């Protein structure tokens, strides 16, 4: 009788420690849940920032103007726009490429 109980206990412990639903799988699931929770937190922060930007673009004329200037290259009437080549760096001498 004691042998049967000991054997059953060994089988039970073995099934807990290995397999698809054993302790390693539980630890792996906990690590995955923690990683997903961190990702959700980052996504919530990104969503909050995007909501704030949407509200600004909806209501704030300065935000609308900034986007128009940056992305569309727009300027106000009477402003002088100076365009610098993208490859030029500040303080660089004249280019010798011809």
C-alpha positions in Angstrom: 0.0 0.0 0.0 2.8 2.4 0.9 4.5 1.6 -2.3 1.4 2.4 -4.4 1.0 5.7 -2.6 4.7 6.6 -3.1 4.5 5.6 -6.7 1.4 7.7 -7.2 3.1 10.6 -5.5 6.1 10.3 -7.8 3.9 10.2 -10.9 2.1 13.3 -9.7 5.3 15.2 -9.0 6.7 14.1 -12.3 3.6 15.3 -14.2 3.7 18.7 -12.4 7.4 19.3 -13.2 7.3 18.4 -16.9 4.9 18.6 -19.8 2.7 21.2 -21.4 1.0 22.2 -18.1 3.9 21.7 -15.7 5.9 24.3 -13.6 8.1 25.4 -16.5 5.0 26.2 -18.6 3.6 28.1 -15.6 6.7 30.2 -15.3 6.9 30.8 -19.0 3.2 31.9 -19.0 4.0 34.3 -16.1 6.9 35.8 -18.0 4.8 36.2 -21.1 2.0 37.9 -19.1 4.5 40.3 -17.6 5.9 41.2 -21.0 2.4 41.7 -22.4 1.5 43.9 -19.4 4.6 46.1 -20.1 3.6 46.3 -23.8 0.1 47.3 -22.9 1.4 50.1 -20.6 3.6 51.4 -23.5 0.7 51.3 -25.9 -1.5 53.2 -23.5 1.1 55.9 -23.1 1.4 56.1 -26.9 -2.4 56.3 -27.2 -2.6 59.1 -24.7 0.1 61.1 -26.5 -1.7 60.6 -29.8 -5.0 61.7 -28.3 -3.4 64.9 -27.0 -1.9 65.6 -30.4 -5.3 65.0 -32.0 -6.9 67.5 -29.6 -4.2 70.0 -30.3 -4.6 69.7 -34.0 -8.4 70.0 -33.6 -8.3 73.1 -31.4 -4.9 74.8 -31.4 -4.1 77.0 -34.4 -0.4 77.0 -33.4 -0.2 73.2 -33.6 -2.0 73.2 -37.0 0.5 75.9 -38.3 3.5 73.9 -37.0 2.3 70.7 -38.9 1.6 72.8 -42.0 5.1 74.3 -41.9 6.9 71.1 -41.1 5.2 68.6 -43.4 3.8 70.8 -46.2 6.5 73.3 -46.3 4.1 76.2 -46.0 5.0 79.7 -45.1 3.1 82.9 -44.3 2.7 85.6 -46.9 5.8 87.9 -46.7 8.1 85.4 -45.1 11.4 84.6 -46.7 12.1 80.9 -46.9 15.7 79.7 -47.0 16.1 76.1 -48.3 19.3 74.3 -47.4 20.3 71.1 -49.2 19.6 68.0 -47.2 23.2 66.8 -47.4 24.9 70.0 -46.4 26.1 70.2 -42.8 26.6 73.3 -40.7 30.1 74.7 -40.9 31.1 72.6 -43.9 33.2 74.2 -46.6 32.3 74.3 -50.3 31.9 70.9 -51.9 34.5 69.7 -54.3 32.2 67.2 -56.0 31.4 68.2 -59.5 
